[in-house]
Amino acid sequence: MLMVAEGYYATNNPFQKHGPKGFTETKMIGVRKLFVRTDLPGVGQDEYTASIDESKKSVTIRTWPPPPGINIAFHPRIYKTTTHLKCDCCEIGSFTHQVSDGVLRLVITMTPINNQDQIPDVQEEGRHRFLHDTDNYAAEFTGHTLLVHPDLLLPEGSPPRMAYAFKQLPDGSAHVSLDMPGVSKGYFTAEVEDGTRVIVTGRAPAVSHDSNGRFYSAIAATISNPTGTNLVFTVEGGPENGVLRLNIRV
């Protein structure tokens, strides 16, 4: 999790090195269609609900923990994320949603509110883009302070769960997890370097209307070797719901 002089490339994830930054990306993909991409690392494809509020101006996604019996080394994370229409001329007519590899993708179809004055499509699309489009390459997403996911629900008194977690297991091995939203099983590497460090990379290709892909790289763990002898250890695991989970055994 090394920083460059200007800070982390993406303050939402210490491992991201390239691509759009920020927890959420929104953009218009037509006159009245809004695309929303939100990182929800740790969430499976069937572990959430989606609903429109009574005003038809917002969509709320709420996740829940995995079912009992699922073996995870750390406490599961629960999110509640709401997307609001920022214009006063439309309401939500319908929406589609999908979660894959720890990334939520929404497509919201907006319909004009009754009695609203009709304006040319080009002008309306321009206004919607001004209100809804985000610049995910902006300098504000780079800095020295890592951010907590704004949609993460925390039990009272609990510390925030960040993008990296380490746990020593009873058998002497270690389990580490690194958030890499969008990375699936065929798009990661884990290698041992100099016999002491586990180096990982992950690539999240652009899917659906994503503006671009994302690339991650990190030192997942450093194994101490006070004896100076050649250590032999194995690394097992891979990405699951946008989280790279590894077991390291010496």
VMD Tcl script that draws the C-alpha trace (Angstrom):
set ca {
  {0.00 0.00 0.00}
  {2.79 2.40 -0.87}
  {1.89 6.00 -1.66}
  {3.42 8.15 -4.35}
  {4.31 11.76 -3.57}
  {0.80 13.03 -4.29}
  {-0.77 10.25 -2.21}
  {-2.77 7.18 -3.12}
  {-3.81 7.03 -6.76}
  {-7.38 6.33 -5.61}
  {-8.39 7.22 -2.05}
  {-11.22 4.69 -2.28}
  {-8.77 1.79 -2.71}
  {-5.06 1.69 -1.78}
  {-4.32 -1.06 -4.32}
  {-5.74 0.62 -7.43}
  {-3.06 1.88 -9.83}
  {-4.98 2.74 -13.00}
  {-8.51 3.44 -14.21}
  {-11.50 5.45 -12.99}
  {-11.39 6.34 -9.30}
  {-14.05 6.70 -6.61}
  {-16.54 4.31 -5.04}
  {-19.29 5.31 -7.49}
  {-19.40 6.28 -11.15}
  {-22.54 7.77 -12.72}
  {-23.22 8.88 -16.27}
  {-26.05 9.38 -18.69}
  {-26.14 6.79 -21.49}
  {-28.94 8.46 -23.41}
  {-31.45 11.26 -23.02}
  {-33.23 9.57 -20.10}
  {-31.07 6.62 -19.05}
  {-28.71 6.84 -16.10}
  {-25.93 4.30 -15.49}
  {-24.56 3.84 -11.97}
  {-21.55 1.70 -11.03}
  {-20.81 1.24 -7.31}
  {-18.11 -0.83 -5.61}
  {-19.63 -3.22 -3.06}
  {-16.74 -5.58 -2.25}
  {-17.81 -8.75 -0.49}
  {-21.40 -8.73 -1.79}
  {-22.65 -11.71 -3.80}
  {-25.00 -11.57 -6.75}
  {-28.05 -12.63 -4.71}
  {-27.25 -10.89 -1.43}
  {-29.20 -7.64 -1.81}
  {-32.59 -6.05 -2.39}
  {-33.49 -3.17 -4.73}
  {-36.44 -0.79 -4.41}
  {-37.82 2.55 -5.67}
  {-39.06 5.04 -3.09}
  {-42.64 6.35 -3.16}
  {-41.64 9.61 -4.81}
  {-40.07 7.68 -7.72}
  {-36.98 9.86 -7.36}
  {-34.50 7.37 -5.89}
  {-33.42 3.72 -5.97}
  {-32.08 2.04 -2.83}
  {-29.91 -1.06 -2.73}
  {-29.48 -2.83 0.60}
  {-27.25 -5.84 1.09}
  {-27.28 -8.53 3.73}
  {-24.70 -10.97 5.11}
  {-24.07 -14.30 3.39}
  {-26.19 -17.22 4.65}
  {-25.07 -19.28 7.67}
  {-22.49 -21.88 6.84}
  {-20.49 -19.71 4.45}
  {-16.89 -19.77 5.65}
  {-15.49 -16.24 5.79}
  {-12.56 -15.16 7.94}
  {-13.82 -11.65 8.73}
  {-17.12 -10.07 9.68}
  {-19.30 -9.53 6.58}
  {-20.02 -6.02 5.41}
  {-23.50 -4.59 4.92}
  {-24.18 -1.65 2.62}
  {-27.08 0.67 1.92}
  {-26.66 2.82 -1.16}
  {-29.22 5.21 -2.63}
  {-29.15 6.85 -6.06}
  {-31.22 10.05 -6.35}
  {-32.37 11.76 -9.51}
  {-30.99 15.28 -9.36}
  {-33.31 16.83 -11.93}
  {-36.83 18.08 -11.22}
  {-38.22 17.17 -14.64}
  {-38.17 13.36 -14.42}
  {-39.06 10.43 -12.24}
  {-37.93 6.81 -12.29}
  {-39.94 4.70 -14.71}
  {-37.99 1.45 -14.36}
  {-34.53 0.14 -13.60}
  {-32.35 -2.93 -14.02}
  {-29.66 -4.05 -11.59}
  {-26.91 -6.61 -11.23}
  {-24.10 -7.36 -8.80}
  {-21.08 -9.28 -10.06}
  {-17.55 -9.54 -8.66}
  {-18.42 -7.07 -5.91}
  {-19.69 -4.35 -8.27}
  {-23.27 -3.06 -8.49}
  {-24.46 -1.80 -11.87}
  {-27.76 0.04 -12.22}
  {-29.47 1.35 -15.33}
  {-32.30 3.73 -14.45}
  {-34.85 4.73 -17.07}
  {-36.20 8.22 -16.40}
  {-39.61 9.40 -17.57}
  {-40.81 13.03 -17.81}
  {-43.10 14.15 -15.01}
  {-46.60 15.09 -16.16}
  {-47.14 18.71 -17.16}
  {-43.43 19.39 -17.53}
  {-42.56 21.59 -20.46}
  {-41.02 19.59 -23.28}
  {-37.56 20.70 -24.35}
  {-35.40 19.42 -27.24}
  {-33.66 16.09 -26.56}
  {-30.20 17.59 -27.05}
  {-30.85 20.28 -24.46}
  {-32.41 17.81 -22.02}
  {-29.54 15.35 -22.37}
  {-27.02 18.13 -21.78}
  {-28.80 19.21 -18.61}
  {-28.98 15.62 -17.34}
  {-25.27 15.07 -18.03}
  {-24.39 18.25 -16.14}
  {-26.40 17.08 -13.12}
  {-25.52 13.38 -13.07}
  {-22.18 12.67 -14.79}
  {-19.15 12.23 -12.52}
  {-15.51 12.84 -13.43}
  {-13.81 9.76 -12.02}
  {-10.35 10.91 -13.05}
  {-10.57 14.15 -11.06}
  {-7.67 15.12 -8.79}
  {-9.97 15.07 -5.75}
  {-9.96 11.25 -5.87}
  {-6.17 11.17 -5.25}
  {-4.73 11.96 -1.83}
  {-2.98 10.84 1.34}
  {-6.04 9.77 3.32}
  {-7.94 6.59 2.53}
  {-11.71 6.94 2.68}
  {-14.25 4.68 4.34}
  {-16.98 3.48 1.99}
  {-19.81 6.02 2.49}
  {-22.51 3.35 2.09}
  {-21.07 0.92 4.64}
  {-23.37 0.35 7.63}
  {-21.38 0.04 10.84}
  {-22.68 -1.38 14.13}
  {-22.38 1.17 16.91}
  {-18.86 1.27 18.28}
  {-17.40 -0.87 15.49}
  {-14.30 0.32 13.62}
  {-14.69 0.67 9.86}
  {-13.63 -2.27 7.74}
  {-10.96 -1.08 5.31}
  {-9.70 -2.57 2.03}
  {-7.09 -4.82 3.68}
  {-7.45 -7.35 6.47}
  {-5.04 -9.86 8.00}
  {-5.75 -12.74 10.36}
  {-3.43 -15.29 11.94}
  {-5.02 -18.74 11.96}
  {-4.62 -21.38 14.72}
  {-2.49 -23.65 12.52}
  {0.12 -20.91 12.05}
  {-0.99 -19.92 8.58}
  {-2.38 -16.50 7.71}
  {-5.46 -15.32 5.86}
  {-5.43 -11.98 4.06}
  {-8.12 -10.21 2.11}
  {-7.73 -7.30 -0.30}
  {-10.62 -5.44 -1.90}
  {-10.38 -5.58 -5.70}
  {-13.90 -4.87 -6.99}
  {-14.51 -6.14 -10.50}
  {-11.71 -8.73 -10.45}
  {-12.81 -12.29 -11.23}
  {-11.01 -15.61 -10.98}
  {-9.32 -15.42 -14.37}
  {-7.90 -11.93 -13.87}
  {-5.50 -12.09 -10.91}
  {-1.97 -13.24 -10.10}
  {-0.31 -14.16 -6.80}
  {3.45 -14.74 -6.76}
  {6.15 -15.18 -4.14}
  {9.01 -12.69 -4.51}
  {12.43 -13.10 -2.86}
  {11.03 -15.90 -0.74}
  {9.45 -13.42 1.68}
  {6.77 -11.37 -0.07}
  {3.48 -12.25 -1.71}
  {2.81 -9.93 -4.66}
  {-0.69 -9.81 -6.13}
  {-2.28 -8.10 -9.11}
  {-5.83 -7.91 -10.34}
  {-7.49 -6.60 -13.48}
  {-11.12 -5.52 -13.58}
  {-12.13 -5.19 -17.24}
  {-14.76 -2.68 -18.29}
  {-18.22 -4.27 -18.22}
  {-21.52 -2.92 -19.49}
  {-21.25 0.89 -19.57}
  {-18.13 1.20 -17.35}
  {-16.02 4.11 -18.59}
  {-12.87 1.97 -18.36}
  {-11.26 -0.97 -16.58}
  {-9.28 -0.87 -13.35}
  {-5.92 -2.36 -12.37}
  {-4.78 -3.29 -8.86}
  {-1.39 -4.28 -7.44}
  {-0.17 -4.85 -3.88}
  {2.15 -6.62 -1.48}
  {-0.40 -8.92 0.13}
  {1.90 -10.13 2.91}
  {5.51 -10.13 4.06}
  {6.77 -13.28 5.78}
  {9.36 -12.72 8.50}
  {12.41 -14.98 8.35}
  {14.65 -14.43 11.40}
  {16.65 -17.62 10.74}
  {17.76 -16.56 7.27}
  {16.98 -20.00 5.86}
  {15.07 -20.49 2.63}
  {11.39 -20.52 3.45}
  {8.94 -22.63 1.52}
  {5.35 -21.49 1.69}
  {2.23 -21.86 -0.39}
  {-0.40 -19.35 -1.40}
  {-3.93 -20.55 -2.05}
  {-7.17 -18.79 -2.88}
  {-8.45 -16.17 -5.28}
  {-11.05 -13.46 -5.80}
  {-14.55 -13.91 -4.43}
  {-17.21 -11.22 -4.86}
  {-14.59 -8.55 -5.52}
  {-12.35 -9.51 -2.59}
  {-9.04 -11.33 -3.10}
  {-8.88 -13.92 -0.30}
  {-5.60 -15.77 0.22}
  {-4.38 -18.41 2.66}
  {-0.62 -18.33 3.19}
  {0.98 -21.42 4.71}
  {4.66 -21.67 5.68}
}
mol new
graphics top color blue
foreach p $ca { graphics top sphere $p radius 0.5 }
foreach p [lrange $ca 0 end-1] q [lrange $ca 1 end] { graphics top cylinder $p $q radius 0.2 }
display resetview
